Amino acid sequence: MKTVQISLNSIDKVKSFVNAITQFDYDFDLISGRYVIDAKSIMGIFSLDLSKPIDLAIHVESDVDEILEALKPYLV
């Protein structure tokens, strides 16, 4: 598992982020305080405080570089 910080401070960023990670068959969790939600859930993302960076847990052993390349626009 790898954890990175991302910023989703606009509606367009949330939409493009979900589109980017749904192309991967791995599990992604967003962690904000004590809340953990499925990162592929747009409704779940909007339940978080998007004004500050959020931790993204990527549950994967391989293909990390490919995933991080796709997530570059959102990384803090």
C-alpha positions as a Markdown table, in Angstrom:
| # | Residue | x | y | z |
|---|---|---|---|---|
| 1 | Met | 0.0 | 0.0 | 0.0 |
| 2 | Lys | 1.2 | 3.5 | -0.8 |
| 3 | Thr | -0.2 | 6.7 | 0.7 |
| 4 | Val | 0.0 | 10.2 | -1.0 |
| 5 | Gln | -1.6 | 13.5 | -0.4 |
| 6 | Ile | -3.9 | 15.0 | -3.0 |
| 7 | Ser | -5.8 | 18.2 | -3.4 |
| 8 | Leu | -9.4 | 18.2 | -4.9 |
| 9 | Asn | -10.4 | 21.8 | -4.5 |
| 10 | Ser | -12.9 | 22.1 | -7.4 |
| 11 | Ile | -15.8 | 20.1 | -8.8 |
| 12 | Asp | -14.0 | 19.6 | -12.1 |
| 13 | Lys | -10.9 | 18.2 | -10.3 |
| 14 | Val | -13.1 | 15.7 | -8.4 |
| 15 | Lys | -14.7 | 14.5 | -11.6 |
| 16 | Ser | -11.4 | 14.1 | -13.5 |
| 17 | Phe | -9.8 | 12.4 | -10.5 |
| 18 | Val | -12.6 | 9.8 | -10.3 |
| 19 | Asn | -12.3 | 9.2 | -14.0 |
| 20 | Ala | -8.5 | 8.8 | -13.7 |
| 21 | Ile | -8.6 | 6.2 | -11.0 |
| 22 | Thr | -11.6 | 4.2 | -12.2 |
| 23 | Gln | -9.4 | 3.0 | -15.1 |
| 24 | Phe | -7.4 | 1.0 | -12.5 |
| 25 | Asp | -8.7 | -2.2 | -10.9 |
| 26 | Tyr | -7.2 | -1.5 | -7.5 |
| 27 | Asp | -8.8 | -0.2 | -4.3 |
| 28 | Phe | -8.3 | 3.5 | -3.5 |
| 29 | Asp | -9.4 | 5.1 | -0.1 |
| 30 | Leu | -9.5 | 8.7 | 0.8 |
| 31 | Ile | -8.7 | 9.4 | 4.4 |
| 32 | Ser | -9.7 | 12.7 | 6.0 |
| 33 | Gly | -9.5 | 12.7 | 9.8 |
| 34 | Arg | -11.4 | 9.7 | 11.0 |
| 35 | Tyr | -13.3 | 9.3 | 7.8 |
| 36 | Val | -12.3 | 6.7 | 5.2 |
| 37 | Ile | -14.2 | 6.6 | 2.0 |
| 38 | Asp | -14.0 | 4.8 | -1.4 |
| 39 | Ala | -12.0 | 7.2 | -3.7 |
| 40 | Lys | -14.1 | 6.0 | -6.7 |
| 41 | Ser | -17.3 | 7.4 | -5.1 |
| 42 | Ile | -18.0 | 11.0 | -6.2 |
| 43 | Met | -20.8 | 11.3 | -3.5 |
| 44 | Gly | -18.3 | 10.1 | -0.9 |
| 45 | Ile | -15.7 | 12.6 | -2.0 |
| 46 | Phe | -18.1 | 15.5 | -1.7 |
| 47 | Ser | -18.9 | 14.5 | 1.9 |
| 48 | Leu | -15.2 | 15.3 | 2.8 |
| 49 | Asp | -13.7 | 18.7 | 3.6 |
| 50 | Leu | -12.1 | 19.5 | 0.2 |
| 51 | Ser | -10.5 | 22.8 | 1.3 |
| 52 | Lys | -7.4 | 21.0 | 2.6 |
| 53 | Pro | -5.2 | 18.1 | 1.2 |
| 54 | Ile | -6.6 | 14.6 | 1.7 |
| 55 | Asp | -4.6 | 11.4 | 2.1 |
| 56 | Leu | -5.1 | 8.8 | -0.7 |
| 57 | Ala | -4.3 | 5.2 | 0.2 |
| 58 | Ile | -3.5 | 3.1 | -2.9 |
| 59 | His | -3.9 | -0.6 | -2.2 |
| 60 | Val | -1.5 | -2.0 | -4.8 |
| 61 | Glu | 1.9 | -3.8 | -4.9 |
| 62 | Ser | 2.8 | -3.1 | -8.5 |
| 63 | Asp | 2.0 | -0.5 | -11.1 |
| 64 | Val | 2.6 | 2.3 | -8.6 |
| 65 | Asp | 4.6 | 4.4 | -11.0 |
| 66 | Glu | 1.8 | 4.2 | -13.6 |
| 67 | Ile | -0.8 | 5.2 | -11.0 |
| 68 | Leu | 1.2 | 8.1 | -9.7 |
| 69 | Glu | 1.7 | 9.4 | -13.2 |
| 70 | Ala | -2.1 | 9.4 | -13.7 |
| 71 | Leu | -2.5 | 11.2 | -10.4 |
| 72 | Lys | 0.2 | 13.9 | -11.0 |
| 73 | Pro | -2.3 | 16.8 | -11.5 |
| 74 | Tyr | -3.8 | 16.1 | -8.0 |
| 75 | Leu | -0.7 | 15.4 | -5.9 |
| 76 | Val | 0.3 | 18.0 | -3.3 |
